[in-house]
């Protein structure tokens, strides 16, 4: 697709203003994107509002069938979606084929099934001086939900939001990242091929600040906003949305810690830490940026970690091992490199990496960074305090549980952590003391779609996953019915 258009009222439209979508591998233009404006947003909101009355009253079966039809449409275009995701993000095609697209399909199927099987609370109230009452729970969708998506896992996180939103009777206005617009446009094509009412799904392209992203957050006709992305952007959305007191669901940044105790399976821990630091070139909110290793295995762990990082490759032709892609943009690469410069200036040591690689081919015009491990970074450094979002971590030693718990919690973020130990008592003693929303023990990135997902502090507001998602998109309300004829 040479031109990507917005999707409003079941039609593909453009405004005459275009943005270039660049290939992170070589800096070349993939396609151009029609940037939405305020008038087009107003049109989308009006259409979505009109659609809510019918869609909100649709049966559970109808909504479930709609989600399954979208999933089937993605499956029928599987290779096209995988190529689009790989081109836009620069990630290896095998990652798009094995993770991004299958998980997007699973998200839709999961919520299509969940709403078919969900049961809601009810209870009978009795008092001494009044008739009995039946209290039961119903869900009420917000109406029009603004869905603002990130660039690291574009289709996966888009479907993670629209599936429960649509399942519970909302209509959606999707704003994909300007860096990764193609899979959202393909999704709109899938929706256009389904016999669905106009306005249920809308896709508006554009940037965030001072563009359609900010307009969505501020628009009085949008009833709720869900966002995944940086904490700084989340703060701005909260500020803009506060005028209409919109319900918000935020999954924001992380400065995640991995804790390796001396009794851990060191080979498994090294493998797990490498995966948690360098998957998607570090561009996953759950990636590890701080590694704490108990002092008596520190040297051995660093040696083995260095060997494992040296074995990483930028050659994405292999499907058997973790391979590195570029960062999403030149700005992101320059941001990551600025943290490297800062760490060196403050006396840290780069155990491995720390530079932009040279390939001698078109990739030299892309946005690559070497996989990098630092040690000796001062605790007060911005390198330690801020999310970097690249293929890098710092590694430091610790002695006691109390020490490493304090170090892990010494951050403004609170998304995730991983613990590596063979002592189940240590694992269950330490995990509850970490101020994060998710803790993995001897694992990383394993997800059950029913489990709560989300962070604390600067890492977000609310929880997603299973009924937690349903609770945001259609909050439970109580109905109380007096039962006549006795007390």
C-alpha positions as CSV (number, residue, x, y, z in Angstrom):
1,X,0.0,0.0,0.0
2,X,1.6,3.2,-1.2
3,X,-0.9,5.4,0.6
4,X,-2.6,4.8,3.9
5,X,-5.9,6.5,4.5
6,X,-8.0,7.0,7.6
7,X,-11.2,4.9,8.0
8,X,-14.3,6.8,9.0
9,X,-18.0,5.9,8.4
10,X,-16.8,2.7,6.7
11,X,-15.0,4.7,4.1
12,X,-11.3,5.4,3.5
13,X,-10.6,9.1,3.4
14,X,-7.7,11.6,3.3
15,X,-7.3,15.2,4.1
16,X,-4.5,16.2,1.7
17,X,-1.8,16.3,4.5
18,X,0.7,13.5,4.3
19,X,3.3,11.9,6.6
20,X,6.2,9.7,5.4
21,X,6.4,6.2,7.0
22,X,10.1,5.2,7.1
23,X,11.6,1.8,7.2
24,X,13.8,1.5,10.3
25,X,16.1,-0.9,8.6
26,X,17.4,1.6,6.0
27,X,15.6,4.9,6.5
28,X,13.8,4.6,3.2
29,X,10.1,5.5,2.7
30,X,7.7,2.6,3.0
31,X,4.5,4.5,2.2
32,X,2.9,7.8,3.0
33,X,0.1,8.3,5.5
34,X,-2.9,10.7,5.4
35,X,-2.9,12.7,8.6
36,X,-6.3,13.2,10.1
37,X,-7.5,16.6,11.3
38,X,-10.0,18.0,13.8
39,X,-12.8,18.0,11.2
40,X,-12.2,14.3,10.4
41,X,-12.1,13.5,14.1
42,X,-15.5,15.2,14.6
43,X,-16.9,13.2,11.8
44,X,-15.6,10.0,13.3
45,X,-16.9,10.8,16.7
46,X,-20.4,11.6,15.3
47,X,-20.4,8.3,13.4
48,X,-19.2,6.4,16.4
49,X,-21.8,8.0,18.6
50,X,-24.6,7.1,16.2
51,X,-23.4,3.5,16.1
52,X,-23.3,3.1,19.9
53,X,-27.0,2.9,20.3
54,X,-27.3,-0.1,18.0
55,X,-24.0,-1.7,18.8
56,X,-24.5,-1.3,22.6
57,X,-27.7,-3.2,22.3
58,X,-26.3,-6.0,20.1
59,X,-26.5,-9.4,21.6
60,X,-23.5,-11.1,23.1
61,X,-23.5,-13.6,20.2
62,X,-23.5,-10.8,17.6
63,X,-20.5,-9.1,19.3
64,X,-18.7,-12.3,19.7
65,X,-19.3,-13.2,16.0
66,X,-17.9,-9.8,15.0
67,X,-14.7,-10.3,16.8
68,X,-14.3,-13.8,15.4
69,X,-14.9,-12.4,11.9
70,X,-12.1,-9.9,12.4
71,X,-9.8,-12.7,13.7
72,X,-10.7,-14.7,10.6
73,X,-10.0,-11.8,8.4
74,X,-6.5,-11.4,9.9
75,X,-5.9,-15.1,9.5
76,X,-6.8,-14.9,5.8
77,X,-4.2,-12.1,5.3
78,X,-1.7,-13.5,7.8
79,X,1.4,-13.1,5.5
80,X,0.3,-9.6,4.5
81,X,-0.1,-8.5,8.2
82,X,3.3,-10.1,9.1
83,X,5.1,-8.3,6.3
84,X,3.5,-5.0,7.2
85,X,4.4,-5.4,10.9
86,X,8.0,-6.4,10.0
87,X,8.4,-3.5,7.6
88,X,7.0,-0.8,9.9
89,X,8.9,-1.9,13.0
90,X,12.0,-3.4,11.5
91,X,11.5,-6.5,13.7
92,X,12.5,-9.9,12.1
93,X,9.7,-11.4,10.0
94,X,9.8,-14.6,12.1
95,X,9.0,-12.6,15.2
96,X,6.0,-11.0,13.5
97,X,4.9,-14.4,12.3
98,X,5.4,-16.2,15.6
99,X,4.3,-13.5,18.1
100,X,2.7,-10.3,16.9
101,X,0.1,-11.7,14.4
102,X,-0.8,-14.9,16.3
103,X,-1.2,-13.0,19.5
104,X,-3.4,-10.4,17.8
105,X,-5.7,-13.2,16.6
106,X,-5.7,-14.8,20.0
107,X,-6.7,-11.5,21.6
108,X,-9.8,-11.3,19.5
109,X,-10.8,-14.9,19.9
110,X,-10.2,-14.8,23.7
111,X,-12.6,-11.9,24.3
112,X,-15.1,-13.3,21.9
113,X,-15.2,-16.4,24.0
114,X,-15.0,-14.6,27.4
115,X,-18.1,-12.6,26.9
116,X,-20.0,-15.8,25.9
117,X,-19.1,-17.5,29.2
118,X,-19.0,-14.6,31.7
119,X,-21.2,-14.6,34.7
120,X,-22.0,-11.6,36.8
121,X,-22.6,-11.2,40.5
122,X,-26.0,-11.4,42.2
123,X,-27.0,-11.5,45.9
124,X,-30.2,-11.5,47.9
125,X,-30.4,-8.8,50.6
126,X,-32.3,-9.4,53.8
127,X,-33.1,-7.0,56.6
128,X,-35.4,-7.3,59.7
129,X,-37.6,-4.4,58.7
130,X,-37.8,-4.4,54.9
131,X,-38.7,-6.8,52.1
132,X,-36.0,-8.9,50.6
133,X,-34.2,-7.5,47.6
134,X,-32.3,-9.0,44.7
135,X,-29.2,-7.2,43.8
136,X,-27.6,-8.1,40.4
137,X,-24.9,-6.7,38.2
138,X,-25.0,-5.4,34.7
139,X,-22.3,-4.0,32.5
140,X,-22.7,-0.6,30.8
141,X,-20.3,0.4,28.0
142,X,-18.9,3.9,28.0
143,X,-19.8,4.6,24.4
144,X,-17.0,5.9,22.2
145,X,-13.5,4.8,23.3
146,X,-10.4,6.4,22.0
147,X,-7.7,3.8,21.5
148,X,-4.1,5.3,21.2
149,X,-1.6,2.6,20.3
150,X,2.2,2.4,20.5
151,X,4.7,1.4,17.8
152,X,6.6,-1.5,19.5
153,X,3.8,-4.2,19.2
154,X,1.3,-2.4,17.0
155,X,-1.3,-4.9,16.0
156,X,-0.9,-7.0,19.2
157,X,-1.6,-4.1,21.5
158,X,-4.3,-2.6,19.2
159,X,-6.3,-5.8,19.4
160,X,-5.6,-6.2,23.1
161,X,-7.6,-3.0,23.5
162,X,-10.3,-3.1,20.8
163,X,-11.3,-6.7,21.5
164,X,-12.7,-6.0,25.0
165,X,-13.9,-2.6,24.0
166,X,-16.0,-4.0,21.1
167,X,-17.0,-7.1,23.1
168,X,-18.6,-5.0,25.7
169,X,-20.6,-2.8,23.3
170,X,-18.4,0.2,22.8
171,X,-17.4,1.8,19.5
172,X,-13.7,2.7,18.9
173,X,-11.6,5.4,17.4
174,X,-8.1,4.0,16.9
175,X,-5.0,6.1,16.6
176,X,-2.1,4.0,15.6
177,X,1.4,5.3,16.0
178,X,2.6,7.4,13.0
179,X,5.6,5.1,12.9
180,X,3.6,1.9,12.5
181,X,0.4,2.7,10.6
182,X,0.1,-0.1,8.1
183,X,-1.3,-3.0,10.2
184,X,-4.1,-0.7,11.6
185,X,-5.0,0.2,8.0
186,X,-5.1,-3.5,7.0
187,X,-7.3,-4.1,10.0
188,X,-9.7,-1.4,8.7
189,X,-9.7,-3.2,5.4
190,X,-10.7,-6.4,7.2
191,X,-13.5,-4.5,9.0
192,X,-14.7,-3.0,5.7
193,X,-15.1,-6.5,4.3
194,X,-17.4,-7.5,7.2
195,X,-21.0,-6.6,7.0
196,X,-20.8,-4.2,10.0
197,X,-22.5,-0.9,10.7
198,X,-20.5,2.2,9.9
199,X,-18.9,3.9,12.9
200,X,-18.2,0.8,15.0
201,X,-14.5,0.8,14.1
202,X,-12.7,4.0,13.0
203,X,-9.0,4.5,12.3
204,X,-7.4,8.0,12.3
205,X,-3.8,8.4,11.3
206,X,-1.5,11.1,12.7
207,X,0.9,12.2,15.4
208,X,0.3,12.6,19.1
209,X,1.0,16.0,20.6
210,X,-0.7,18.9,18.7
211,X,-2.3,16.4,16.4
212,X,-5.0,13.8,16.3
213,X,-3.7,11.9,19.4
214,X,-4.1,15.0,21.6
215,X,-7.4,15.8,20.0
216,X,-8.8,12.4,20.8
217,X,-7.8,12.8,24.5
218,X,-9.5,16.2,24.6
219,X,-12.6,15.6,22.5
220,X,-15.8,15.9,24.6
221,X,-17.5,13.3,22.5
222,X,-15.1,10.5,23.4
223,X,-16.2,8.8,26.6
224,X,-13.0,7.0,27.6
225,X,-9.4,6.7,26.5
226,X,-7.0,3.7,26.6
227,X,-3.3,4.3,26.0
228,X,-0.1,2.3,25.9
229,X,3.1,4.2,25.6
230,X,5.5,6.4,27.5
231,X,4.8,7.8,30.9
232,X,5.4,11.3,29.7
233,X,2.8,11.0,27.0
234,X,0.4,9.3,29.5
235,X,0.8,12.3,31.8
236,X,0.0,14.7,28.9
237,X,-3.1,12.6,27.9
238,X,-4.3,12.7,31.6
239,X,-3.9,16.5,31.7
240,X,-5.8,17.0,28.4
241,X,-8.5,14.5,29.3
242,X,-9.0,15.9,32.8
243,X,-11.3,18.7,31.5
244,X,-14.0,16.1,30.8
245,X,-13.0,13.6,33.6
246,X,-12.8,10.7,31.1
247,X,-12.1,7.2,32.4
248,X,-8.5,6.3,31.6
249,X,-6.6,3.1,31.2
250,X,-2.8,3.5,30.9
251,X,-0.1,0.9,30.5
252,X,3.0,3.1,30.6
253,X,6.8,2.8,30.8
254,X,9.0,0.6,33.0
255,X,12.5,0.4,34.5
256,X,12.2,-3.2,35.2
257,X,14.6,-5.2,37.4
258,X,15.8,-8.8,37.1
259,X,17.1,-10.3,40.4
260,X,19.5,-13.3,40.1
261,X,20.2,-15.1,43.4
262,X,23.3,-17.2,43.8
263,X,21.3,-20.5,43.9
264,X,19.7,-19.9,40.5
265,X,20.2,-22.1,37.5
266,X,22.8,-19.8,36.1
267,X,22.4,-21.0,32.5
268,X,18.7,-20.5,32.6
269,X,19.1,-17.1,34.3
270,X,21.6,-15.9,31.7
271,X,19.3,-17.0,28.9
272,X,16.3,-15.5,30.5
273,X,18.0,-12.2,31.2
274,X,19.3,-11.9,27.7
275,X,15.8,-12.5,26.4
276,X,14.3,-10.0,28.7
277,X,16.8,-7.3,27.9
278,X,17.2,-7.7,24.1
279,X,13.9,-9.0,22.8
280,X,12.5,-6.6,20.2
281,X,15.8,-4.7,20.6
282,X,14.7,-3.7,24.1
283,X,11.6,-2.0,22.8
284,X,9.0,-3.7,25.0
285,X,7.6,-2.1,28.1
286,X,8.3,-5.3,30.1
287,X,12.0,-5.5,29.1
288,X,14.6,-5.5,31.8
289,X,16.9,-2.5,32.1
290,X,18.4,-3.2,35.6
291,X,20.0,-6.5,36.5
292,X,21.0,-7.3,40.1
293,X,23.2,-10.4,40.6
294,X,24.2,-11.8,44.0
295,X,27.9,-11.1,44.7
296,X,29.2,-14.6,44.9
297,X,28.1,-15.5,41.3
298,X,28.5,-12.0,39.8
299,X,31.8,-12.5,37.9
300,X,30.7,-15.8,36.5
301,X,27.3,-14.4,35.5
302,X,28.8,-11.4,33.8
303,X,31.2,-13.6,31.9
304,X,28.4,-15.9,30.6
305,X,26.1,-13.0,29.9
306,X,28.9,-11.4,27.8
307,X,29.3,-14.6,25.8
308,X,25.5,-14.8,25.2
309,X,25.3,-11.1,24.1
310,X,28.3,-11.6,21.7
311,X,26.3,-14.5,20.1
312,X,23.4,-12.2,19.3
313,X,23.0,-11.3,15.6
314,X,21.4,-8.7,13.4
315,X,20.8,-11.3,10.7
316,X,17.1,-11.9,10.9
317,X,17.1,-14.8,8.4
318,X,17.4,-17.3,11.2
319,X,14.3,-18.3,13.2
320,X,16.1,-20.4,15.8
321,X,17.5,-17.6,18.1
322,X,16.9,-14.1,19.3
323,X,17.9,-11.7,16.6
324,X,18.2,-7.9,16.8
325,X,16.4,-5.4,14.7
326,X,16.7,-1.6,14.5
327,X,15.2,0.9,16.8
328,X,12.0,2.4,15.5
329,X,13.4,5.8,14.4
330,X,16.4,8.0,14.2
331,X,15.2,10.0,17.2
332,X,14.9,6.9,19.3
333,X,18.3,5.7,18.3
334,X,19.8,9.1,19.2
335,X,18.0,9.1,22.5
336,X,19.4,5.7,23.4
337,X,22.9,6.8,22.4
338,X,22.6,9.9,24.5
339,X,22.1,7.7,27.6
340,X,25.2,5.7,26.6
341,X,27.2,9.0,26.4
342,X,25.9,10.0,29.8
343,X,26.8,6.7,31.4
344,X,30.4,6.9,30.1
345,X,30.7,10.5,31.2
346,X,29.6,9.6,34.7
347,X,32.2,6.8,35.0
348,X,30.3,3.7,34.0
349,X,31.9,0.9,32.1
350,X,30.5,-0.7,28.9
351,X,31.1,-4.4,29.4
352,X,30.0,-4.9,25.8
353,X,28.5,-2.7,23.1
354,X,27.9,1.0,23.5
355,X,28.0,2.1,19.9
356,X,26.1,2.2,16.5
357,X,27.1,-0.9,14.5
358,X,28.6,-0.6,11.0
359,X,27.4,-3.0,8.3
360,X,28.7,-1.8,5.0
361,X,25.3,-2.0,3.4
362,X,21.9,-0.2,3.4
363,X,21.5,-0.9,7.1
364,X,24.0,1.9,7.8
365,X,21.2,4.2,6.9
366,X,18.9,2.5,9.4
367,X,18.5,3.0,13.2
368,X,20.6,0.2,14.8
369,X,22.3,0.1,18.2
370,X,24.7,-2.5,19.5
371,X,23.4,-4.7,22.3
372,X,25.0,-3.1,25.4
373,X,25.6,-3.9,29.0
374,X,26.9,-1.3,31.5
375,X,28.2,-1.6,35.0
376,X,29.2,0.9,37.6
377,X,26.5,3.5,36.7
378,X,25.9,5.9,39.6
379,X,22.6,5.4,41.4
380,X,21.6,9.0,41.0
381,X,22.2,8.9,37.2
382,X,19.4,9.5,34.7
383,X,20.6,6.3,33.1
384,X,19.3,4.5,36.2
385,X,16.3,6.6,36.9
386,X,14.7,6.9,33.4
387,X,13.3,4.4,30.9
388,X,15.8,4.1,27.9
389,X,13.8,1.7,25.7
390,X,16.6,0.2,23.8
391,X,18.9,-2.9,23.7
392,X,20.7,-2.1,27.0
393,X,20.8,-2.9,30.7
394,X,23.0,-2.1,33.7
395,X,24.3,-4.9,35.8
396,X,25.2,-4.6,39.5
397,X,26.0,-6.9,42.4
398,X,24.1,-7.2,45.7
399,X,24.6,-9.2,48.9
400,X,21.3,-9.5,50.8
401,X,17.6,-9.8,50.1
402,X,16.9,-6.5,51.9
403,X,19.5,-4.7,49.8
404,X,18.2,-5.9,46.4
405,X,14.5,-5.3,47.3
406,X,15.4,-1.7,48.2
407,X,17.4,-1.3,45.0
408,X,14.6,-2.8,42.8
409,X,12.0,-0.5,44.4
410,X,14.1,2.6,44.2
411,X,12.4,3.9,41.0
412,X,9.5,6.0,40.0
413,X,8.3,3.1,37.8
414,X,6.6,-0.1,38.8
415,X,5.7,-2.3,35.9
416,X,7.4,-5.7,36.2
417,X,10.3,-7.7,37.6
418,X,11.8,-11.1,37.4
419,X,13.3,-13.3,40.1
420,X,15.8,-16.1,39.3
421,X,16.2,-18.6,42.2
422,X,15.7,-22.3,43.0
423,X,14.6,-21.5,46.5
424,X,10.9,-21.3,46.5
425,X,10.9,-19.6,49.9
426,X,13.1,-16.8,48.6
427,X,10.9,-16.4,45.5
428,X,7.7,-16.1,47.5
429,X,9.2,-13.9,50.1
430,X,10.7,-11.4,47.7
431,X,8.0,-11.2,45.0
432,X,5.3,-9.6,47.2
433,X,7.8,-7.0,48.4
434,X,8.5,-5.7,44.9
435,X,6.4,-2.6,44.0
436,X,5.4,-3.7,40.6
437,X,2.2,-5.0,38.9
438,X,3.8,-8.3,37.7
439,X,6.6,-10.6,38.9
440,X,8.0,-13.6,37.0
441,X,9.8,-16.3,38.8
442,X,12.4,-18.2,36.7
443,X,10.6,-16.8,33.6
444,X,9.8,-13.7,31.6
445,X,7.0,-12.5,29.3
446,X,4.8,-15.5,29.8
447,X,1.2,-14.3,29.8
448,X,-2.2,-15.8,30.6
449,X,-4.8,-13.5,29.0
450,X,-7.0,-13.9,32.1
451,X,-4.4,-12.6,34.5
452,X,-4.2,-8.9,35.5
453,X,-1.7,-6.8,33.5
454,X,-0.6,-3.3,34.5
455,X,1.8,-1.3,36.7
456,X,2.1,1.0,39.6
457,X,3.5,4.5,40.0
458,X,4.6,6.0,36.6
459,X,3.9,2.6,35.0
460,X,0.2,3.0,34.6
461,X,-3.4,3.2,35.8
462,X,-5.7,0.3,36.0
463,X,-5.5,-3.4,34.9
464,X,-6.1,-5.2,31.7
465,X,-6.7,-8.9,31.0
466,X,-9.8,-11.0,31.4
467,X,-12.5,-9.5,33.5
468,X,-10.2,-6.7,34.5
469,X,-10.4,-5.4,30.9
470,X,-14.2,-5.9,30.8
471,X,-14.4,-3.9,34.1
472,X,-12.7,-0.9,32.4
473,X,-14.6,-0.9,29.1
474,X,-18.0,-1.7,30.6
475,X,-17.9,-0.9,34.4
476,X,-20.3,-3.1,36.5
477,X,-23.4,-1.4,37.7
478,X,-25.9,-2.6,40.4
479,X,-29.6,-3.1,40.0
480,X,-31.6,-3.6,43.2
481,X,-35.1,-5.2,42.9
482,X,-37.4,-5.2,45.9
483,X,-39.0,-8.7,46.3
484,X,-42.5,-8.2,47.6
485,X,-44.2,-10.7,49.9
486,X,-42.2,-11.1,53.0
487,X,-39.1,-10.1,54.9
